[in-house]
Amino acid sequence: MKIGILGAGSWGSAIAIHLAKKGYSVEVWDKNEDLLKEINNNHTNTKYLKNVEIPDGVKGVLELSECIKDKEIIVFAVPSHALRIVCKQASSFLTEGQIIVSLVKGLENTTYKRMSEIIKEECPNNEVVVLSGPTHAEEVSVGIPTTIVAASENIESALYIQDVFMDSNFRVYTNTDVVGVEIGAAVKNIVALAAGISDGLGYGDNTKAALMTRGIAEITRLGVKLGANPMTFAGLAGIGDLIVTCTSMHSRNRRCGILLGQGMDLKSAMDSIGMVVEGVHATEAVYNLAKNVGVEMPIVNALYDVLFNNRNPREAVNELMTRDKKSELEIII
């Protein structure tokens, strides 16, 4: 089987390594020519995956058309803000029958659309499967046991991708709730930023547990409003992804939040991470989306003020702690 991957960042490269180890022929496209040369000549990707060897079965290609031609599966692994542009470019090379797998997490800032919605708009003749869950690229690339969800409205497509991607170190579950899986993936990055800020402020485990628990409540409220199954948020794409993103130093969102909590400004914090911090883009989109659909998201609102209105993080935490009294069971509605 031949598979094309669009995007040679950490996650795209980790999936390329995983699939090549399964014996598939994998080609990876990226706009960074030097990165592709490193993959081909040195079998490494030192910017995104340090001390990881890339198998011979992975080849970097500079031409997008070459990466797509004659492939059974096309994997999108580009940053969320670049997805529509790449989809437009790829659409003229795609053929009917090729399945698109989306690894992209986030919402479009101008339309607030989910990533699979963008792909379907620009590539209408191809089935789309969303692959999401608690999956740090650094761990997947070295074969650490991992679980993930393949979500599609077409269960046959999800089952097919489950078979292609699954092995003894990479267990794949299926789900038909694409809305829930993608909302969980987008909003958990926001909560992880908040958890990092909490760490940077010197707060403890109690605070982080509160953020994560009330964070999944906000994710669930928004998801259900948009038509998701609430049970999805109790699974890998919900609480599973939230846990790993809020607690691990692999998480660029958490690391960025720590720097913000320690007093660094947003631009400097993002520059220090050196990779796309999806939670920053997601905060703006989810803040506006929640207002549009009438969903209460206090953590998202507080983080929005910290990121974009220069709100002092300690003041934002105090405001969250002194809100009007609530029943805990006011989770979904």
Secondary structure, 3 states (H helix, E strand, C coil): CEEEEECCCHHHHHHHHHHHHCCCEEEEECCCHHHHHHHHHHCCECCCECCCCCCCCEEEECCHHHHHCCCCEEEECCCHHHHHHHHHHHHCCCCCCCEEEECCCCECCCCCCEHHHHHHHHCCCCCEEEEECCCCHHHHCCCCCEEEEEECCCHHHHHHHHHHHCECCEEEEEECCHHHHHHHHHHHHHHHHHHHHHHHHCCCHHHHHHHHHHHHHHHHHHHHHCCCCHHHHHCHHHHHHHHHHHHCCCCHHHHHHHHHHCCCCHHHHHHHHCCCCHHHHHHHHHHHHHHHHCCCCHHHHHHHHHHHCCCCHHHHHHHHHCCCCCCCCCCCC
